[in-house]
């Protein structure tokens, strides 16, 4: 399998770590193991930018779900159950 730009095997990492790190400072570098992508090396600025973007995501629970949305969810589940029950008859 030919290597694409910015892709190295774990063996390459052992042999060419300085060159690979220098490249990773310019753009993300993929490290493969048995021809499958396993790791990505990237500079700290790119990492921090990605982490900042991930902070925008929010996690919700049923307790924090607005009542209107929860009611829509309940109705959808009930409708699905009714359709499933009708198809078994």
C-alpha positions in Angstrom: 0.0 0.0 0.0 1.6 3.3 -1.1 2.0 5.9 1.6 0.2 9.2 1.2 1.7 12.5 2.2 1.6 12.7 6.0 1.1 9.0 6.6 3.8 6.8 8.3 3.9 3.4 9.8 4.8 2.7 13.4 8.1 1.4 12.1 8.7 4.7 10.4 8.0 6.4 13.7 10.8 4.5 15.3 13.2 5.2 12.6 12.3 8.8 11.5 10.8 10.4 14.6 12.5 13.7 14.1 11.3 14.1 10.5 7.8 13.0 11.4 7.6 15.4 14.3 8.8 18.2 12.0 6.1 17.4 9.5 3.5 17.2 12.2 4.3 20.7 13.2 3.2 21.8 9.7 0.1 19.6 9.3 -1.5 16.5 10.9 0.4 13.2 10.3 -1.3 9.8 10.4 0.5 6.9 12.0 -0.6 3.5 10.7 -0.2 0.0 12.2 -0.7 -3.0 9.9 -1.8 -0.6 7.2 -4.6 0.8 9.3 -4.7 4.4 10.6 -4.2 4.3 14.4 -2.9 7.7 15.5 -2.8 11.3 14.4 0.1 13.6 15.4 -0.8 17.3 15.2 0.7 20.6 16.5 -0.6 22.1 19.7 -2.4 25.0 18.0 -4.5 22.6 16.0 -5.1 20.4 19.0 -6.3 23.4 21.1 -8.5 24.6 18.3 -10.2 21.2 18.1 -10.6 21.1 21.8 -12.1 24.6 21.8 -14.6 23.5 19.1 -15.5 20.4 21.1 -16.4 22.6 24.2 -19.3 23.9 22.2 -21.1 20.6 22.3 -23.6 20.1 25.1 -24.9 17.0 26.7 -28.5 16.7 27.7 -30.5 14.3 29.8 -34.2 13.5 30.0 -34.4 15.8 33.1 -33.0 18.8 31.1 -35.0 18.1 27.9 -37.7 20.8 27.4 -41.2 19.4 28.0 -42.4 20.0 24.4 -39.5 18.0 23.0 -40.0 15.2 25.5 -43.7 15.1 24.6 -42.7 14.8 20.9 -40.3 12.0 21.7 -43.0 10.2 23.8 -45.5 10.5 20.9 -43.0 9.2 18.4 -42.2 6.2 20.5 -45.9 5.5 21.1 -46.6 5.8 17.3 -43.8 3.4 16.5 -45.1 0.9 19.1 -48.6 1.2 17.7 -47.4 0.6 14.2 -45.3 -2.4 15.3 -48.3 -3.9 17.2 -50.6 -3.4 14.2 -48.1 -5.1 11.8 -48.1 -8.2 14.1 -51.9 -8.5 14.0 
